[in-house]
Amino acid sequence: MKVLIFNGTLNKPNDTSQEIANYLKEYLLQLGATPVIFNLSEYDIPFFEEDFSEVPDSVTKMLQVFKEYDRHIWFSPLYHGGMVGAMKNCLDWLILSSKDENPYLTHKIIALICWGYGANASTGIDSLRNIVATLRAWALPYSVPIAREYLYEEDRFSIIYEEKFQRISELLLQPKISIL
């Protein structure tokens, strides 16, 4: 099964978002999935404009990748109750698929992860969940809100969060998950 890992941050090589992406990719490979990481920082997604003269190549590639994968994992740090603005901007470009036979992300199943300091990461999950529904996709009922100060123990993820990352990956791959 092909899984898109959407790293919605403008990350640096060894930051939390890249470490989560790499962990998820390695675990999904162990489960027999075919994961691909979409690092938003590697694409030059311009600010969304309704009146654009030509669709940028980076947006065309992004649309193709998002439509190709039936299972997604999206994650972002919490910013003012929601996701990173660049992530929201990227998702806004999905409006270009509104006239497709299956517009937006119709019938995709999306797992959600968000982190923040304190216990507020669930507000980011709620924000992401609303966007998933608006894009005609289905949010996996299990999500991972992370209290960032408890994410690591020594030089690795804490056992609690490793178990949660594994659980969300396993649930996402369940063949019985069907929305039809």
C-alpha positions as a LaTeX table, in Angstrom:
\begin{tabular}{lrrr}
\hline
Residue & $x$ (\AA) & $y$ (\AA) & $z$ (\AA) \\
\hline
Met1 & 0.00 & 0.00 & 0.00 \\
Lys2 & 1.30 & 3.44 & $-0.92$ \\
Val3 & 1.38 & 6.04 & 1.86 \\
Leu4 & 2.09 & 9.75 & 1.49 \\
Ile5 & 3.88 & 11.25 & 4.50 \\
Phe6 & 3.10 & 14.99 & 4.33 \\
Asn7 & 5.63 & 16.95 & 6.36 \\
Gly8 & 3.83 & 20.29 & 6.50 \\
Thr9 & 6.72 & 22.29 & 7.90 \\
Leu10 & 9.49 & 24.30 & 6.36 \\
Asn11 & 11.91 & 22.06 & 8.20 \\
Lys12 & 15.64 & 21.84 & 8.53 \\
Pro13 & 17.48 & 18.53 & 8.06 \\
Asn14 & 17.56 & 17.35 & 11.70 \\
Asp15 & 14.50 & 18.94 & 13.23 \\
Thr16 & 11.51 & 17.22 & 14.85 \\
Ser17 & 9.41 & 17.10 & 11.70 \\
Gln18 & 12.12 & 15.37 & 9.67 \\
Glu19 & 12.79 & 12.91 & 12.47 \\
Ile20 & 9.07 & 12.03 & 12.63 \\
Ala21 & 8.93 & 11.67 & 8.83 \\
Asn22 & 11.95 & 9.37 & 8.80 \\
Tyr23 & 10.64 & 7.27 & 11.68 \\
Leu24 & 7.24 & 6.83 & 10.00 \\
Lys25 & 8.85 & 5.96 & 6.68 \\
Glu26 & 11.10 & 3.29 & 8.23 \\
Tyr27 & 8.24 & 1.77 & 10.22 \\
Leu28 & 5.88 & 1.74 & 7.23 \\
Leu29 & 8.59 & 0.01 & 5.17 \\
Gln30 & 8.82 & $-2.68$ & 7.89 \\
Leu31 & 5.05 & $-3.15$ & 7.55 \\
Gly32 & 5.39 & $-3.69$ & 3.81 \\
Ala33 & 4.02 & $-0.31$ & 2.71 \\
Thr34 & 5.50 & 1.94 & 0.06 \\
Pro35 & 5.88 & 5.32 & 1.76 \\
Val36 & 7.04 & 8.56 & 0.21 \\
Ile37 & 7.85 & 11.72 & 2.15 \\
Phe38 & 6.52 & 14.98 & 0.79 \\
Asn39 & 8.66 & 17.62 & 2.53 \\
Leu40 & 6.96 & 20.93 & 1.93 \\
Ser41 & 10.32 & 22.64 & 2.31 \\
Glu42 & 11.57 & 20.90 & $-0.85$ \\
Tyr43 & 8.81 & 22.31 & $-3.04$ \\
Asp44 & 8.47 & 25.89 & $-4.09$ \\
Ile45 & 4.74 & 26.21 & $-3.51$ \\
Pro46 & 3.86 & 29.89 & $-4.08$ \\
Phe47 & 1.18 & 31.78 & $-2.21$ \\
Phe48 & $-2.21$ & 30.69 & $-3.42$ \\
Glu49 & $-3.88$ & 33.06 & $-5.88$ \\
Glu50 & $-7.34$ & 32.63 & $-7.32$ \\
Asp51 & $-6.43$ & 34.59 & $-10.44$ \\
Phe52 & $-3.29$ & 32.83 & $-11.58$ \\
Ser53 & $-2.29$ & 32.91 & $-15.20$ \\
Glu54 & $-0.38$ & 29.62 & $-15.21$ \\
Val55 & $-0.21$ & 26.78 & $-12.69$ \\
Pro56 & 3.33 & 26.57 & $-11.30$ \\
Asp57 & 5.15 & 23.27 & $-11.98$ \\
Ser58 & 5.65 & 22.70 & $-8.24$ \\
Val59 & 1.88 & 22.90 & $-7.69$ \\
Thr60 & 1.19 & 20.51 & $-10.59$ \\
Lys61 & 3.64 & 18.01 & $-9.06$ \\
Met62 & 2.09 & 18.44 & $-5.61$ \\
Leu63 & $-1.43$ & 17.84 & $-6.93$ \\
Gln64 & $-0.27$ & 14.70 & $-8.73$ \\
Val65 & 1.41 & 13.29 & $-5.61$ \\
Phe66 & $-1.54$ & 14.05 & $-3.31$ \\
Lys67 & $-4.04$ & 12.45 & $-5.70$ \\
Glu68 & $-1.85$ & 9.37 & $-6.36$ \\
Tyr69 & $-1.76$ & 8.11 & $-2.74$ \\
Asp70 & $-4.91$ & 6.77 & $-1.07$ \\
Arg71 & $-3.45$ & 6.86 & 2.45 \\
His72 & $-1.76$ & 9.92 & 3.91 \\
Ile73 & $-0.14$ & 10.92 & 7.18 \\
Trp74 & $-0.14$ & 14.68 & 7.75 \\
Phe75 & 1.77 & 16.38 & 10.53 \\
Ser76 & 2.63 & 19.85 & 11.70 \\
Pro77 & 3.70 & 21.67 & 14.84 \\
Leu78 & 0.96 & 23.69 & 16.48 \\
Tyr79 & 0.93 & 27.35 & 15.45 \\
His80 & $-1.68$ & 29.58 & 17.07 \\
Gly81 & $-4.22$ & 26.77 & 17.29 \\
Gly82 & $-3.59$ & 25.29 & 13.85 \\
Met83 & $-1.02$ & 24.08 & 11.38 \\
Val84 & 1.93 & 25.88 & 9.83 \\
Gly85 & 0.70 & 28.56 & 7.39 \\
Ala86 & 2.76 & 27.13 & 4.52 \\
Met87 & 0.98 & 23.79 & 4.98 \\
Lys88 & $-2.44$ & 25.45 & 4.78 \\
Asn89 & $-1.32$ & 27.39 & 1.71 \\
Cys90 & $-0.20$ & 24.15 & 0.03 \\
Leu91 & $-3.57$ & 22.53 & 0.73 \\
Asp92 & $-5.38$ & 25.59 & $-0.64$ \\
Trp93 & $-4.00$ & 24.75 & $-4.08$ \\
Leu94 & $-6.16$ & 21.59 & $-4.09$ \\
Ile95 & $-8.98$ & 23.86 & $-5.29$ \\
Leu96 & $-7.53$ & 23.26 & $-8.76$ \\
Ser97 & $-8.98$ & 19.74 & $-8.61$ \\
Ser98 & $-12.52$ & 20.95 & $-7.86$ \\
Lys99 & $-13.80$ & 20.03 & $-11.33$ \\
Asp100 & $-12.17$ & 16.58 & $-11.41$ \\
Glu101 & $-14.33$ & 13.46 & $-11.33$ \\
Asn102 & $-13.09$ & 12.92 & $-7.74$ \\
Pro103 & $-12.33$ & 16.45 & $-6.57$ \\
Tyr104 & $-9.94$ & 17.44 & $-3.83$ \\
Leu105 & $-8.94$ & 14.34 & $-1.84$ \\
Thr106 & $-12.18$ & 12.40 & $-2.22$ \\
His107 & $-12.06$ & 9.05 & $-0.36$ \\
Lys108 & $-8.46$ & 9.41 & 0.85 \\
Ile109 & $-7.81$ & 8.25 & 4.42 \\
Ile110 & $-5.58$ & 10.58 & 6.41 \\
Ala111 & $-3.84$ & 10.08 & 9.75 \\
Leu112 & $-3.02$ & 13.21 & 11.76 \\
Ile113 & $-0.13$ & 14.15 & 14.04 \\
Cys114 & 0.49 & 17.51 & 15.70 \\
Trp115 & 2.89 & 18.66 & 18.40 \\
Gly116 & 3.18 & 21.63 & 20.67 \\
Tyr117 & 4.46 & 22.60 & 24.06 \\
Gly118 & 1.93 & 22.02 & 26.79 \\
Ala119 & $-1.19$ & 19.98 & 26.17 \\
Asn120 & $-2.66$ & 21.98 & 23.28 \\
Ala121 & $-1.62$ & 19.87 & 20.28 \\
Ser122 & $-5.14$ & 18.47 & 20.06 \\
Thr123 & $-6.35$ & 21.88 & 18.83 \\
Gly124 & $-4.02$ & 21.45 & 15.85 \\
Ile125 & $-5.49$ & 17.98 & 15.25 \\
Asp126 & $-8.99$ & 19.52 & 15.32 \\
Ser127 & $-7.95$ & 22.13 & 12.77 \\
Leu128 & $-6.43$ & 19.48 & 10.50 \\
Arg129 & $-9.50$ & 17.25 & 10.90 \\
Asn130 & $-11.76$ & 20.08 & 9.68 \\
Ile131 & $-9.62$ & 20.58 & 6.59 \\
Val132 & $-9.56$ & 16.84 & 5.85 \\
Ala133 & $-13.38$ & 16.75 & 5.94 \\
Thr134 & $-13.64$ & 19.84 & 3.74 \\
Leu135 & $-11.38$ & 18.18 & 1.18 \\
Arg136 & $-13.79$ & 15.18 & 1.09 \\
Ala137 & $-11.31$ & 12.84 & 2.71 \\
Trp138 & $-11.64$ & 10.81 & 5.91 \\
Ala139 & $-9.56$ & 11.40 & 9.02 \\
Leu140 & $-8.44$ & 8.24 & 10.77 \\
Pro141 & $-10.27$ & 8.23 & 14.14 \\
Tyr142 & $-6.97$ & 7.72 & 15.97 \\
Ser143 & $-4.60$ & 10.71 & 15.96 \\
Val144 & $-1.40$ & 11.61 & 17.80 \\
Pro145 & $-1.34$ & 14.95 & 19.63 \\
Ile146 & 2.16 & 15.32 & 21.07 \\
Ala147 & 3.28 & 17.22 & 24.15 \\
Arg148 & 6.63 & 18.23 & 22.67 \\
Glu149 & 8.43 & 18.28 & 26.02 \\
Tyr150 & 7.74 & 14.52 & 26.37 \\
Leu151 & 8.52 & 13.47 & 22.80 \\
Tyr152 & 12.15 & 12.55 & 23.44 \\
Glu153 & 14.01 & 10.54 & 26.03 \\
Glu154 & 17.74 & 10.76 & 25.68 \\
Asp155 & 18.60 & 10.60 & 21.95 \\
Arg156 & 15.40 & 9.00 & 20.66 \\
Phe157 & 11.64 & 9.26 & 20.73 \\
Ser158 & 10.10 & 8.22 & 24.01 \\
Ile159 & 8.64 & 4.71 & 24.07 \\
Ile160 & 5.14 & 6.18 & 24.48 \\
Tyr161 & 5.38 & 8.16 & 21.25 \\
Glu162 & 7.11 & 5.37 & 19.34 \\
Glu163 & 4.15 & 3.15 & 20.25 \\
Lys164 & 1.71 & 5.85 & 19.12 \\
Phe165 & 3.53 & 6.34 & 15.78 \\
Gln166 & 3.49 & 2.58 & 15.28 \\
Arg167 & $-0.21$ & 2.30 & 16.17 \\
Ile168 & $-1.27$ & 5.10 & 13.81 \\
Ser169 & 0.78 & 3.51 & 11.00 \\
Glu170 & $-0.73$ & 0.08 & 11.59 \\
Leu171 & $-4.28$ & 1.44 & 11.76 \\
Leu172 & $-3.79$ & 3.42 & 8.55 \\
Leu173 & $-2.76$ & 0.25 & 6.72 \\
Gln174 & $-5.73$ & $-1.81$ & 7.84 \\
Pro175 & $-7.35$ & $-3.29$ & 4.74 \\
Lys176 & $-10.78$ & $-3.16$ & 6.39 \\
Ile177 & $-10.70$ & 0.63 & 6.46 \\
Ser178 & $-13.14$ & 1.52 & 3.79 \\
Ile179 & $-15.28$ & 4.56 & 3.24 \\
Leu180 & $-17.34$ & 3.15 & 0.39 \\
\hline
\end{tabular}
